[in-house]
Amino acid sequence: MIKHFCQHHCAEGACVTVTPTEYVYTGGREAGAIIGLINYPRFPKTSADIDSEAEKLAKDLMHALVQRSCTIVTPESSFFLQNPQLINVGR
């Protein structure tokens, strides 16, 4: 599902990596994926453009995968995003 969604996203001139991972945190752990954006030379972008694309892709993936939250990690900092429609929904 993640790879299919990212493939659709890349149709607009992007290149991503998809790496399966396991997140371990206080109170649990779960399978997930690390989605990486690269500055592909055929479609060069500024750092600001890549940051903006990362935020859009993260929000779109959160919605498509019904995720409560995700984190965007850049070389400078990390940003925690929450899906307001799912914050108070129990699983």
PyMOL Python script that loads the backbone (N, CA, C, O; Angstrom):
from pymol import cmd

cmd.read_pdbstr("""\
ATOM      1  N   MET A   1       0.818  -1.196   0.000  1.00  0.00           N
ATOM      2  CA  MET A   1       0.000   0.000   0.000  1.00  0.00           C
ATOM      3  C   MET A   1       0.863   1.261   0.000  1.00  0.00           C
ATOM      4  O   MET A   1       0.598   2.195  -0.757  1.00  0.00           O
ATOM      5  N   ILE A   2       1.901   1.290   0.852  1.00  0.00           N
ATOM      6  CA  ILE A   2       2.765   2.465   0.934  1.00  0.00           C
ATOM      7  C   ILE A   2       3.499   2.680  -0.384  1.00  0.00           C
ATOM      8  O   ILE A   2       3.550   3.799  -0.895  1.00  0.00           O
ATOM      9  N   LYS A   3       4.062   1.614  -0.933  1.00  0.00           N
ATOM     10  CA  LYS A   3       4.813   1.744  -2.186  1.00  0.00           C
ATOM     11  C   LYS A   3       3.898   2.192  -3.317  1.00  0.00           C
ATOM     12  O   LYS A   3       4.289   3.020  -4.140  1.00  0.00           O
ATOM     13  N   HIS A   4       2.694   1.657  -3.362  1.00  0.00           N
ATOM     14  CA  HIS A   4       1.735   2.055  -4.397  1.00  0.00           C
ATOM     15  C   HIS A   4       1.401   3.543  -4.265  1.00  0.00           C
ATOM     16  O   HIS A   4       1.373   4.266  -5.261  1.00  0.00           O
ATOM     17  N   PHE A   5       1.150   3.992  -3.050  1.00  0.00           N
ATOM     18  CA  PHE A   5       0.833   5.402  -2.813  1.00  0.00           C
ATOM     19  C   PHE A   5       2.010   6.283  -3.216  1.00  0.00           C
ATOM     20  O   PHE A   5       1.819   7.310  -3.866  1.00  0.00           O
ATOM     21  N   CYS A   6       3.224   5.892  -2.836  1.00  0.00           N
ATOM     22  CA  CYS A   6       4.408   6.678  -3.190  1.00  0.00           C
ATOM     23  C   CYS A   6       4.637   6.691  -4.692  1.00  0.00           C
ATOM     24  O   CYS A   6       5.063   7.708  -5.240  1.00  0.00           O
ATOM     25  N   GLN A   7       4.362   5.586  -5.365  1.00  0.00           N
ATOM     26  CA  GLN A   7       4.505   5.539  -6.824  1.00  0.00           C
ATOM     27  C   GLN A   7       3.586   6.561  -7.473  1.00  0.00           C
ATOM     28  O   GLN A   7       3.979   7.241  -8.420  1.00  0.00           O
ATOM     29  N   HIS A   8       2.378   6.670  -6.972  1.00  0.00           N
ATOM     30  CA  HIS A   8       1.428   7.654  -7.481  1.00  0.00           C
ATOM     31  C   HIS A   8       1.956   9.071  -7.228  1.00  0.00           C
ATOM     32  O   HIS A   8       1.863   9.935  -8.100  1.00  0.00           O
ATOM     33  N   HIS A   9       2.506   9.306  -6.042  1.00  0.00           N
ATOM     34  CA  HIS A   9       3.063  10.614  -5.696  1.00  0.00           C
ATOM     35  C   HIS A   9       4.220  10.976  -6.637  1.00  0.00           C
ATOM     36  O   HIS A   9       4.355  12.131  -7.040  1.00  0.00           O
ATOM     37  N   CYS A  10       5.042  10.001  -6.980  1.00  0.00           N
ATOM     38  CA  CYS A  10       6.224  10.254  -7.811  1.00  0.00           C
ATOM     39  C   CYS A  10       5.876  10.585  -9.256  1.00  0.00           C
ATOM     40  O   CYS A  10       6.738  11.049 -10.002  1.00  0.00           O
ATOM     41  N   ALA A  11       4.646  10.359  -9.660  1.00  0.00           N
ATOM     42  CA  ALA A  11       4.235  10.693 -11.029  1.00  0.00           C
ATOM     43  C   ALA A  11       4.357  12.187 -11.295  1.00  0.00           C
ATOM     44  O   ALA A  11       4.399  12.610 -12.450  1.00  0.00           O
ATOM     45  N   GLU A  12       4.416  12.995 -10.227  1.00  0.00           N
ATOM     46  CA  GLU A  12       4.519  14.450 -10.361  1.00  0.00           C
ATOM     47  C   GLU A  12       5.966  14.928 -10.419  1.00  0.00           C
ATOM     48  O   GLU A  12       6.210  16.131 -10.334  1.00  0.00           O
ATOM     49  N   GLY A  13       6.927  14.026 -10.563  1.00  0.00           N
ATOM     50  CA  GLY A  13       8.330  14.406 -10.650  1.00  0.00           C
ATOM     51  C   GLY A  13       9.033  14.366  -9.320  1.00  0.00           C
ATOM     52  O   GLY A  13       9.503  15.392  -8.829  1.00  0.00           O
ATOM     53  N   ALA A  14       9.110  13.190  -8.730  1.00  0.00           N
ATOM     54  CA  ALA A  14       9.776  13.025  -7.446  1.00  0.00           C
ATOM     55  C   ALA A  14      10.420  11.653  -7.400  1.00  0.00           C
ATOM     56  O   ALA A  14      10.163  10.806  -8.256  1.00  0.00           O
ATOM     57  N   CYS A  15      11.252  11.441  -6.404  1.00  0.00           N
ATOM     58  CA  CYS A  15      11.865  10.135  -6.178  1.00  0.00           C
ATOM     59  C   CYS A  15      11.904   9.903  -4.676  1.00  0.00           C
ATOM     60  O   CYS A  15      12.402  10.743  -3.927  1.00  0.00           O
ATOM     61  N   VAL A  16      11.382   8.766  -4.235  1.00  0.00           N
ATOM     62  CA  VAL A  16      11.360   8.444  -2.815  1.00  0.00           C
ATOM     63  C   VAL A  16      11.982   7.074  -2.575  1.00  0.00           C
ATOM     64  O   VAL A  16      12.073   6.245  -3.481  1.00  0.00           O
ATOM     65  N   THR A  17      12.402   6.860  -1.351  1.00  0.00           N
ATOM     66  CA  THR A  17      12.826   5.544  -0.913  1.00  0.00           C
ATOM     67  C   THR A  17      11.799   5.053   0.104  1.00  0.00           C
ATOM     68  O   THR A  17      11.209   5.853   0.830  1.00  0.00           O
ATOM     69  N   VAL A  18      11.587   3.748   0.156  1.00  0.00           N
ATOM     70  CA  VAL A  18      10.673   3.152   1.138  1.00  0.00           C
ATOM     71  C   VAL A  18      11.448   2.047   1.845  1.00  0.00           C
ATOM     72  O   VAL A  18      11.848   1.058   1.229  1.00  0.00           O
ATOM     73  N   THR A  19      11.655   2.229   3.154  1.00  0.00           N
ATOM     74  CA  THR A  19      12.421   1.277   3.947  1.00  0.00           C
ATOM     75  C   THR A  19      11.554   0.755   5.087  1.00  0.00           C
ATOM     76  O   THR A  19      11.154   1.528   5.958  1.00  0.00           O
ATOM     77  N   PRO A  20      11.257  -0.549   5.097  1.00  0.00           N
ATOM     78  CA  PRO A  20      10.502  -1.105   6.224  1.00  0.00           C
ATOM     79  C   PRO A  20      11.304  -0.943   7.516  1.00  0.00           C
ATOM     80  O   PRO A  20      12.531  -1.044   7.506  1.00  0.00           O
ATOM     81  N   THR A  21      10.616  -0.693   8.614  1.00  0.00           N
ATOM     82  CA  THR A  21      11.284  -0.523   9.899  1.00  0.00           C
ATOM     83  C   THR A  21      10.351  -0.944  11.023  1.00  0.00           C
ATOM     84  O   THR A  21       9.167  -1.188  10.793  1.00  0.00           O
ATOM     85  N   GLU A  22      10.876  -1.028  12.226  1.00  0.00           N
ATOM     86  CA  GLU A  22      10.054  -1.263  13.404  1.00  0.00           C
ATOM     87  C   GLU A  22      10.314  -0.139  14.387  1.00  0.00           C
ATOM     88  O   GLU A  22      11.461   0.136  14.738  1.00  0.00           O
ATOM     89  N   TYR A  23       9.246   0.510  14.831  1.00  0.00           N
ATOM     90  CA  TYR A  23       9.335   1.589  15.805  1.00  0.00           C
ATOM     91  C   TYR A  23       9.122   1.007  17.192  1.00  0.00           C
ATOM     92  O   TYR A  23       8.143   0.303  17.437  1.00  0.00           O
ATOM     93  N   VAL A  24      10.048   1.306  18.100  1.00  0.00           N
ATOM     94  CA  VAL A  24       9.966   0.869  19.487  1.00  0.00           C
ATOM     95  C   VAL A  24       9.849   2.126  20.336  1.00  0.00           C
ATOM     96  O   VAL A  24      10.675   3.033  20.227  1.00  0.00           O
ATOM     97  N   TYR A  25       8.825   2.180  21.181  1.00  0.00           N
ATOM     98  CA  TYR A  25       8.563   3.377  21.975  1.00  0.00           C
ATOM     99  C   TYR A  25       7.997   2.971  23.328  1.00  0.00           C
ATOM    100  O   TYR A  25       7.674   1.803  23.545  1.00  0.00           O
ATOM    101  N   THR A  26       7.877   3.927  24.230  1.00  0.00           N
ATOM    102  CA  THR A  26       7.328   3.654  25.545  1.00  0.00           C
ATOM    103  C   THR A  26       5.940   3.044  25.391  1.00  0.00           C
ATOM    104  O   THR A  26       5.053   3.664  24.803  1.00  0.00           O
ATOM    105  N   GLY A  27       5.749   1.859  25.903  1.00  0.00           N
ATOM    106  CA  GLY A  27       4.434   1.231  25.870  1.00  0.00           C
ATOM    107  C   GLY A  27       4.177   0.349  24.669  1.00  0.00           C
ATOM    108  O   GLY A  27       3.086  -0.210  24.556  1.00  0.00           O
ATOM    109  N   GLY A  28       5.121   0.198  23.775  1.00  0.00           N
ATOM    110  CA  GLY A  28       4.852  -0.680  22.658  1.00  0.00           C
ATOM    111  C   GLY A  28       5.847  -0.602  21.522  1.00  0.00           C
ATOM    112  O   GLY A  28       6.913   0.005  21.628  1.00  0.00           O
ATOM    113  N   ARG A  29       5.462  -1.233  20.444  1.00  0.00           N
ATOM    114  CA  ARG A  29       6.240  -1.201  19.208  1.00  0.00           C
ATOM    115  C   ARG A  29       5.313  -1.551  18.059  1.00  0.00           C
ATOM    116  O   ARG A  29       4.281  -2.195  18.247  1.00  0.00           O
ATOM    117  N   GLU A  30       5.695  -1.117  16.868  1.00  0.00           N
ATOM    118  CA  GLU A  30       4.874  -1.415  15.697  1.00  0.00           C
ATOM    119  C   GLU A  30       5.699  -1.331  14.431  1.00  0.00           C
ATOM    120  O   GLU A  30       6.703  -0.621  14.368  1.00  0.00           O
ATOM    121  N   ALA A  31       5.261  -2.065  13.429  1.00  0.00           N
ATOM    122  CA  ALA A  31       5.908  -2.039  12.127  1.00  0.00           C
ATOM    123  C   ALA A  31       5.544  -0.736  11.422  1.00  0.00           C
ATOM    124  O   ALA A  31       4.459  -0.190  11.623  1.00  0.00           O
ATOM    125  N   GLY A  32       6.437  -0.263  10.619  1.00  0.00           N
ATOM    126  CA  GLY A  32       6.188   0.971   9.880  1.00  0.00           C
ATOM    127  C   GLY A  32       7.145   1.085   8.705  1.00  0.00           C
ATOM    128  O   GLY A  32       7.729   0.095   8.263  1.00  0.00           O
ATOM    129  N   ALA A  33       7.293   2.283   8.217  1.00  0.00           N
ATOM    130  CA  ALA A  33       8.183   2.524   7.084  1.00  0.00           C
ATOM    131  C   ALA A  33       8.825   3.892   7.210  1.00  0.00           C
ATOM    132  O   ALA A  33       8.225   4.834   7.729  1.00  0.00           O
ATOM    133  N   ILE A  34      10.041   3.983   6.730  1.00  0.00           N
ATOM    134  CA  ILE A  34      10.729   5.257   6.613  1.00  0.00           C
ATOM    135  C   ILE A  34      10.643   5.638   5.141  1.00  0.00           C
ATOM    136  O   ILE A  34      11.102   4.899   4.269  1.00  0.00           O
ATOM    137  N   ILE A  35      10.052   6.796   4.875  1.00  0.00           N
ATOM    138  CA  ILE A  35       9.923   7.290   3.505  1.00  0.00           C
ATOM    139  C   ILE A  35      10.953   8.399   3.341  1.00  0.00           C
ATOM    140  O   ILE A  35      10.918   9.398   4.058  1.00  0.00           O
ATOM    141  N   GLY A  36      11.858   8.220   2.406  1.00  0.00           N
ATOM    142  CA  GLY A  36      12.894   9.222   2.169  1.00  0.00           C
ATOM    143  C   GLY A  36      12.670   9.935   0.858  1.00  0.00           C
ATOM    144  O   GLY A  36      12.332   9.308  -0.146  1.00  0.00           O
ATOM    145  N   LEU A  37      12.856  11.234   0.858  1.00  0.00           N
ATOM    146  CA  LEU A  37      12.793  12.022  -0.371  1.00  0.00           C
ATOM    147  C   LEU A  37      14.221  12.350  -0.784  1.00  0.00           C
ATOM    148  O   LEU A  37      15.023  12.782   0.044  1.00  0.00           O
ATOM    149  N   ILE A  38      14.543  12.149  -2.047  1.00  0.00           N
ATOM    150  CA  ILE A  38      15.866  12.524  -2.517  1.00  0.00           C
ATOM    151  C   ILE A  38      15.735  13.630  -3.552  1.00  0.00           C
ATOM    152  O   ILE A  38      14.719  13.744  -4.238  1.00  0.00           O
ATOM    153  N   ASN A  39      16.767  14.429  -3.651  1.00  0.00           N
ATOM    154  CA  ASN A  39      16.789  15.504  -4.640  1.00  0.00           C
ATOM    155  C   ASN A  39      17.291  14.906  -5.947  1.00  0.00           C
ATOM    156  O   ASN A  39      18.469  15.014  -6.289  1.00  0.00           O
ATOM    157  N   TYR A  40      16.389  14.286  -6.651  1.00  0.00           N
ATOM    158  CA  TYR A  40      16.698  13.570  -7.887  1.00  0.00           C
ATOM    159  C   TYR A  40      17.143  14.571  -8.958  1.00  0.00           C
ATOM    160  O   TYR A  40      16.406  15.514  -9.244  1.00  0.00           O
ATOM    161  N   PRO A  41      18.323  14.397  -9.557  1.00  0.00           N
ATOM    162  CA  PRO A  41      18.858  15.379 -10.502  1.00  0.00           C
ATOM    163  C   PRO A  41      17.948  15.699 -11.701  1.00  0.00           C
ATOM    164  O   PRO A  41      18.017  16.800 -12.247  1.00  0.00           O
ATOM    165  N   ARG A  42      17.108  14.758 -12.107  1.00  0.00           N
ATOM    166  CA  ARG A  42      16.196  15.050 -13.231  1.00  0.00           C
ATOM    167  C   ARG A  42      15.109  16.034 -12.834  1.00  0.00           C
ATOM    168  O   ARG A  42      14.538  16.709 -13.689  1.00  0.00           O
ATOM    169  N   PHE A  43      14.819  16.120 -11.530  1.00  0.00           N
ATOM    170  CA  PHE A  43      13.784  17.015 -11.023  1.00  0.00           C
ATOM    171  C   PHE A  43      14.343  17.797  -9.828  1.00  0.00           C
ATOM    172  O   PHE A  43      13.857  17.629  -8.709  1.00  0.00           O
ATOM    173  N   PRO A  44      15.354  18.647 -10.044  1.00  0.00           N
ATOM    174  CA  PRO A  44      16.001  19.324  -8.913  1.00  0.00           C
ATOM    175  C   PRO A  44      15.039  20.233  -8.152  1.00  0.00           C
ATOM    176  O   PRO A  44      14.164  20.873  -8.735  1.00  0.00           O
ATOM    177  N   LYS A  45      15.230  20.271  -6.819  1.00  0.00           N
ATOM    178  CA  LYS A  45      14.379  21.080  -5.947  1.00  0.00           C
ATOM    179  C   LYS A  45      15.233  21.737  -4.875  1.00  0.00           C
ATOM    180  O   LYS A  45      16.305  21.238  -4.533  1.00  0.00           O
ATOM    181  N   THR A  46      14.760  22.844  -4.354  1.00  0.00           N
ATOM    182  CA  THR A  46      15.436  23.498  -3.242  1.00  0.00           C
ATOM    183  C   THR A  46      15.115  22.740  -1.951  1.00  0.00           C
ATOM    184  O   THR A  46      14.203  21.913  -1.923  1.00  0.00           O
ATOM    185  N   SER A  47      15.862  23.024  -0.892  1.00  0.00           N
ATOM    186  CA  SER A  47      15.581  22.405   0.408  1.00  0.00           C
ATOM    187  C   SER A  47      14.169  22.745   0.877  1.00  0.00           C
ATOM    188  O   SER A  47      13.465  21.898   1.427  1.00  0.00           O
ATOM    189  N   ALA A  48      13.765  23.996   0.651  1.00  0.00           N
ATOM    190  CA  ALA A  48      12.413  24.413   1.048  1.00  0.00           C
ATOM    191  C   ALA A  48      11.355  23.637   0.270  1.00  0.00           C
ATOM    192  O   ALA A  48      10.325  23.262   0.831  1.00  0.00           O
ATOM    193  N   ASP A  49      11.599  23.393  -1.017  1.00  0.00           N
ATOM    194  CA  ASP A  49      10.657  22.619  -1.829  1.00  0.00           C
ATOM    195  C   ASP A  49      10.558  21.181  -1.315  1.00  0.00           C
ATOM    196  O   ASP A  49       9.467  20.616  -1.248  1.00  0.00           O
ATOM    197  N   ILE A  50      11.690  20.600  -0.956  1.00  0.00           N
ATOM    198  CA  ILE A  50      11.689  19.226  -0.451  1.00  0.00           C
ATOM    199  C   ILE A  50      10.965  19.160   0.889  1.00  0.00           C
ATOM    200  O   ILE A  50      10.199  18.227   1.132  1.00  0.00           O
ATOM    201  N   ASP A  51      11.199  20.140   1.763  1.00  0.00           N
ATOM    202  CA  ASP A  51      10.492  20.175   3.052  1.00  0.00           C
ATOM    203  C   ASP A  51       8.984  20.265   2.850  1.00  0.00           C
ATOM    204  O   ASP A  51       8.220  19.576   3.525  1.00  0.00           O
ATOM    205  N   SER A  52       8.563  21.107   1.928  1.00  0.00           N
ATOM    206  CA  SER A  52       7.139  21.270   1.636  1.00  0.00           C
ATOM    207  C   SER A  52       6.557  19.980   1.060  1.00  0.00           C
ATOM    208  O   SER A  52       5.454  19.572   1.423  1.00  0.00           O
ATOM    209  N   GLU A  53       7.300  19.347   0.166  1.00  0.00           N
ATOM    210  CA  GLU A  53       6.853  18.078  -0.420  1.00  0.00           C
ATOM    211  C   GLU A  53       6.765  16.991   0.650  1.00  0.00           C
ATOM    212  O   GLU A  53       5.836  16.184   0.640  1.00  0.00           O
ATOM    213  N   ALA A  54       7.721  16.967   1.566  1.00  0.00           N
ATOM    214  CA  ALA A  54       7.705  15.977   2.646  1.00  0.00           C
ATOM    215  C   ALA A  54       6.467  16.148   3.517  1.00  0.00           C
ATOM    216  O   ALA A  54       5.835  15.164   3.902  1.00  0.00           O
ATOM    217  N   GLU A  55       6.122  17.383   3.827  1.00  0.00           N
ATOM    218  CA  GLU A  55       4.941  17.628   4.652  1.00  0.00           C
ATOM    219  C   GLU A  55       3.663  17.189   3.935  1.00  0.00           C
ATOM    220  O   GLU A  55       2.791  16.566   4.540  1.00  0.00           O
ATOM    221  N   LYS A  56       3.558  17.511   2.658  1.00  0.00           N
ATOM    222  CA  LYS A  56       2.373  17.109   1.887  1.00  0.00           C
ATOM    223  C   LYS A  56       2.279  15.586   1.802  1.00  0.00           C
ATOM    224  O   LYS A  56       1.214  15.012   2.029  1.00  0.00           O
ATOM    225  N   LEU A  57       3.392  14.935   1.475  1.00  0.00           N
ATOM    226  CA  LEU A  57       3.396  13.481   1.362  1.00  0.00           C
ATOM    227  C   LEU A  57       3.062  12.833   2.703  1.00  0.00           C
ATOM    228  O   LEU A  57       2.293  11.873   2.753  1.00  0.00           O
ATOM    229  N   ALA A  58       3.630  13.349   3.782  1.00  0.00           N
ATOM    230  CA  ALA A  58       3.352  12.794   5.115  1.00  0.00           C
ATOM    231  C   ALA A  58       1.875  12.911   5.467  1.00  0.00           C
ATOM    232  O   ALA A  58       1.272  11.955   5.954  1.00  0.00           O
ATOM    233  N   LYS A  59       1.295  14.075   5.223  1.00  0.00           N
ATOM    234  CA  LYS A  59      -0.127  14.271   5.524  1.00  0.00           C
ATOM    235  C   LYS A  59      -0.996  13.369   4.658  1.00  0.00           C
ATOM    236  O   LYS A  59      -1.962  12.782   5.147  1.00  0.00           O
ATOM    237  N   ASP A  60      -0.661  13.256   3.380  1.00  0.00           N
ATOM    238  CA  ASP A  60      -1.430  12.390   2.483  1.00  0.00           C
ATOM    239  C   ASP A  60      -1.329  10.925   2.899  1.00  0.00           C
ATOM    240  O   ASP A  60      -2.325  10.202   2.881  1.00  0.00           O
ATOM    241  N   LEU A  61      -0.116  10.486   3.279  1.00  0.00           N
ATOM    242  CA  LEU A  61       0.056   9.110   3.732  1.00  0.00           C
ATOM    243  C   LEU A  61      -0.683   8.858   5.040  1.00  0.00           C
ATOM    244  O   LEU A  61      -1.301   7.806   5.207  1.00  0.00           O
ATOM    245  N   MET A  62      -0.628   9.809   5.970  1.00  0.00           N
ATOM    246  CA  MET A  62      -1.364   9.658   7.234  1.00  0.00           C
ATOM    247  C   MET A  62      -2.842   9.438   6.968  1.00  0.00           C
ATOM    248  O   MET A  62      -3.473   8.571   7.571  1.00  0.00           O
ATOM    249  N   HIS A  63      -3.387  10.240   6.053  1.00  0.00           N
ATOM    250  CA  HIS A  63      -4.809  10.118   5.727  1.00  0.00           C
ATOM    251  C   HIS A  63      -5.095   8.771   5.058  1.00  0.00           C
ATOM    252  O   HIS A  63      -6.026   8.069   5.453  1.00  0.00           O
ATOM    253  N   ALA A  64      -4.300   8.411   4.052  1.00  0.00           N
ATOM    254  CA  ALA A  64      -4.532   7.172   3.301  1.00  0.00           C
ATOM    255  C   ALA A  64      -4.384   5.929   4.165  1.00  0.00           C
ATOM    256  O   ALA A  64      -5.107   4.950   3.979  1.00  0.00           O
ATOM    257  N   LEU A  65      -3.446   5.964   5.112  1.00  0.00           N
ATOM    258  CA  LEU A  65      -3.177   4.793   5.948  1.00  0.00           C
ATOM    259  C   LEU A  65      -3.875   4.846   7.299  1.00  0.00           C
ATOM    260  O   LEU A  65      -3.672   3.967   8.137  1.00  0.00           O
ATOM    261  N   VAL A  66      -4.698   5.871   7.517  1.00  0.00           N
ATOM    262  CA  VAL A  66      -5.454   6.071   8.755  1.00  0.00           C
ATOM    263  C   VAL A  66      -4.504   6.038   9.962  1.00  0.00           C
ATOM    264  O   VAL A  66      -4.709   5.288  10.916  1.00  0.00           O
ATOM    265  N   GLN A  67      -3.482   6.856   9.890  1.00  0.00           N
ATOM    266  CA  GLN A  67      -2.496   6.967  10.959  1.00  0.00           C
ATOM    267  C   GLN A  67      -2.815   8.171  11.832  1.00  0.00           C
ATOM    268  O   GLN A  67      -3.278   9.198  11.336  1.00  0.00           O
ATOM    269  N   ARG A  68      -2.570   8.046  13.121  1.00  0.00           N
ATOM    270  CA  ARG A  68      -2.805   9.153  14.048  1.00  0.00           C
ATOM    271  C   ARG A  68      -1.709  10.210  13.971  1.00  0.00           C
ATOM    272  O   ARG A  68      -1.969  11.398  14.163  1.00  0.00           O
ATOM    273  N   SER A  69      -0.485   9.772  13.690  1.00  0.00           N
ATOM    274  CA  SER A  69       0.622  10.720  13.705  1.00  0.00           C
ATOM    275  C   SER A  69       1.788  10.203  12.875  1.00  0.00           C
ATOM    276  O   SER A  69       1.829   9.039  12.474  1.00  0.00           O
ATOM    277  N   CYS A  70       2.732  11.103  12.630  1.00  0.00           N
ATOM    278  CA  CYS A  70       3.979  10.742  11.976  1.00  0.00           C
ATOM    279  C   CYS A  70       5.013  11.810  12.298  1.00  0.00           C
ATOM    280  O   CYS A  70       4.680  12.871  12.825  1.00  0.00           O
ATOM    281  N   THR A  71       6.244  11.528  11.983  1.00  0.00           N
ATOM    282  CA  THR A  71       7.326  12.469  12.218  1.00  0.00           C
ATOM    283  C   THR A  71       8.078  12.706  10.916  1.00  0.00           C
ATOM    284  O   THR A  71       8.398  11.766  10.188  1.00  0.00           O
ATOM    285  N   ILE A  72       8.351  13.966  10.637  1.00  0.00           N
ATOM    286  CA  ILE A  72       9.176  14.341   9.491  1.00  0.00           C
ATOM    287  C   ILE A  72      10.546  14.698  10.057  1.00  0.00           C
ATOM    288  O   ILE A  72      10.657  15.538  10.950  1.00  0.00           O
ATOM    289  N   VAL A  73      11.583  14.059   9.536  1.00  0.00           N
ATOM    290  CA  VAL A  73      12.946  14.311   9.998  1.00  0.00           C
ATOM    291  C   VAL A  73      13.734  14.934   8.854  1.00  0.00           C
ATOM    292  O   VAL A  73      13.818  14.370   7.763  1.00  0.00           O
ATOM    293  N   THR A  74      14.311  16.107   9.116  1.00  0.00           N
ATOM    294  CA  THR A  74      15.163  16.784   8.140  1.00  0.00           C
ATOM    295  C   THR A  74      16.576  16.842   8.724  1.00  0.00           C
ATOM    296  O   THR A  74      16.768  16.529   9.899  1.00  0.00           O
ATOM    297  N   PRO A  75      17.555  17.232   7.929  1.00  0.00           N
ATOM    298  CA  PRO A  75      18.906  17.356   8.497  1.00  0.00           C
ATOM    299  C   PRO A  75      18.982  18.359   9.651  1.00  0.00           C
ATOM    300  O   PRO A  75      19.883  18.269  10.484  1.00  0.00           O
ATOM    301  N   GLU A  76      18.053  19.308   9.708  1.00  0.00           N
ATOM    302  CA  GLU A  76      18.089  20.341  10.736  1.00  0.00           C
ATOM    303  C   GLU A  76      17.206  20.053  11.944  1.00  0.00           C
ATOM    304  O   GLU A  76      17.550  20.449  13.058  1.00  0.00           O
ATOM    305  N   SER A  77      16.073  19.372  11.754  1.00  0.00           N
ATOM    306  CA  SER A  77      15.137  19.183  12.863  1.00  0.00           C
ATOM    307  C   SER A  77      14.115  18.091  12.560  1.00  0.00           C
ATOM    308  O   SER A  77      14.114  17.490  11.485  1.00  0.00           O
ATOM    309  N   SER A  78      13.249  17.857  13.537  1.00  0.00           N
ATOM    310  CA  SER A  78      12.154  16.889  13.396  1.00  0.00           C
ATOM    311  C   SER A  78      10.832  17.590  13.682  1.00  0.00           C
ATOM    312  O   SER A  78      10.759  18.480  14.530  1.00  0.00           O
ATOM    313  N   PHE A  79       9.782  17.178  12.961  1.00  0.00           N
ATOM    314  CA  PHE A  79       8.448  17.754  13.124  1.00  0.00           C
ATOM    315  C   PHE A  79       7.458  16.625  13.348  1.00  0.00           C
ATOM    316  O   PHE A  79       7.410  15.669  12.575  1.00  0.00           O
ATOM    317  N   PHE A  80       6.666  16.738  14.411  1.00  0.00           N
ATOM    318  CA  PHE A  80       5.654  15.744  14.736  1.00  0.00           C
ATOM    319  C   PHE A  80       4.317  16.237  14.210  1.00  0.00           C
ATOM    320  O   PHE A  80       3.877  17.333  14.559  1.00  0.00           O
ATOM    321  N   LEU A  81       3.669  15.435  13.372  1.00  0.00           N
ATOM    322  CA  LEU A  81       2.354  15.777  12.820  1.00  0.00           C
ATOM    323  C   LEU A  81       1.305  14.851  13.407  1.00  0.00           C
ATOM    324  O   LEU A  81       1.568  13.669  13.630  1.00  0.00           O
ATOM    325  N   GLN A  82       0.114  15.387  13.659  1.00  0.00           N
ATOM    326  CA  GLN A  82      -0.995  14.581  14.149  1.00  0.00           C
ATOM    327  C   GLN A  82      -2.183  14.741  13.214  1.00  0.00           C
ATOM    328  O   GLN A  82      -2.400  15.809  12.643  1.00  0.00           O
ATOM    329  N   ASN A  83      -2.943  13.675  13.066  1.00  0.00           N
ATOM    330  CA  ASN A  83      -4.154  13.680  12.269  1.00  0.00           C
ATOM    331  C   ASN A  83      -5.301  14.060  13.206  1.00  0.00           C
ATOM    332  O   ASN A  83      -5.764  13.222  13.979  1.00  0.00           O
ATOM    333  N   PRO A  84      -5.770  15.324  13.148  1.00  0.00           N
ATOM    334  CA  PRO A  84      -6.780  15.764  14.114  1.00  0.00           C
ATOM    335  C   PRO A  84      -8.066  14.941  14.068  1.00  0.00           C
ATOM    336  O   PRO A  84      -8.786  14.882  15.064  1.00  0.00           O
ATOM    337  N   GLN A  85      -8.365  14.314  12.953  1.00  0.00           N
ATOM    338  CA  GLN A  85      -9.587  13.509  12.863  1.00  0.00           C
ATOM    339  C   GLN A  85      -9.480  12.206  13.636  1.00  0.00           C
ATOM    340  O   GLN A  85     -10.494  11.567  13.917  1.00  0.00           O
ATOM    341  N   LEU A  86      -8.230  11.796  13.991  1.00  0.00           N
ATOM    342  CA  LEU A  86      -8.058  10.511  14.653  1.00  0.00           C
ATOM    343  C   LEU A  86      -7.516  10.607  16.066  1.00  0.00           C
ATOM    344  O   LEU A  86      -7.336   9.578  16.716  1.00  0.00           O
ATOM    345  N   ILE A  87      -7.251  11.795  16.560  1.00  0.00           N
ATOM    346  CA  ILE A  87      -6.610  11.951  17.864  1.00  0.00           C
ATOM    347  C   ILE A  87      -7.426  11.301  18.983  1.00  0.00           C
ATOM    348  O   ILE A  87      -6.848  10.625  19.833  1.00  0.00           O
ATOM    349  N   ASN A  88      -8.723  11.479  19.011  1.00  0.00           N
ATOM    350  CA  ASN A  88      -9.548  10.953  20.094  1.00  0.00           C
ATOM    351  C   ASN A  88     -10.275   9.663  19.735  1.00  0.00           C
ATOM    352  O   ASN A  88     -11.215   9.264  20.423  1.00  0.00           O
ATOM    353  N   VAL A  89      -9.847   9.021  18.673  1.00  0.00           N
ATOM    354  CA  VAL A  89     -10.475   7.774  18.245  1.00  0.00           C
ATOM    355  C   VAL A  89      -9.682   6.606  18.823  1.00  0.00           C
ATOM    356  O   VAL A  89      -8.474   6.511  18.609  1.00  0.00           O
ATOM    357  N   GLY A  90     -10.347   5.730  19.544  1.00  0.00           N
ATOM    358  CA  GLY A  90      -9.680   4.560  20.121  1.00  0.00           C
ATOM    359  C   GLY A  90      -9.475   3.493  19.068  1.00  0.00           C
ATOM    360  O   GLY A  90     -10.181   3.448  18.061  1.00  0.00           O
ATOM    361  N   ARG A  91      -8.502   2.636  19.314  1.00  0.00           N
ATOM    362  CA  ARG A  91      -8.255   1.518  18.399  1.00  0.00           C
ATOM    363  C   ARG A  91      -8.611   0.219  19.049  1.00  0.00           C
ATOM    364  O   ARG A  91      -8.471  -0.838  18.433  1.00  0.00           O
TER     365      ARG A  91
END
""", "prot")
cmd.dss("prot")
cmd.show_as("cartoon", "prot")
cmd.util.cbc("prot")
cmd.orient("prot")
